[in-house]
Amino acid sequence: MCNMKNVTVREVRQEFSRKVEGPLRRGEALVLRKRHEILARIIPEPAAGKAYPDFAARQKKIFGTRRIDLNVGELLRKDRARL
């Protein structure tokens, strides 16, 4: 928490998007001050639901280094031949 940027109330009023919104969107935390007194610590919400899971890592965890050749057409042809 010691590497937070400092923002004054005046800067918030005058330059909200550049001084406050921009850093928050980049995931940076801010300290809001008025006359050198800390009023608040503004911590951004973590991005939720925007990133997909790492499917390649999940597959490697489940199957290891085994090579899995999945040819859907061939599987369907074999399955239909059984009927």
Buried (B, 14 or more C-beta within 10 A) or exposed (E): EEEBEEBBEEBBEEEEEEBBEEBBEEEBBBBBBEEEEEBEEBEEEEEEEEEEEEEEEEEEEEEEEEEEEEEEEEEEEEEEEEE
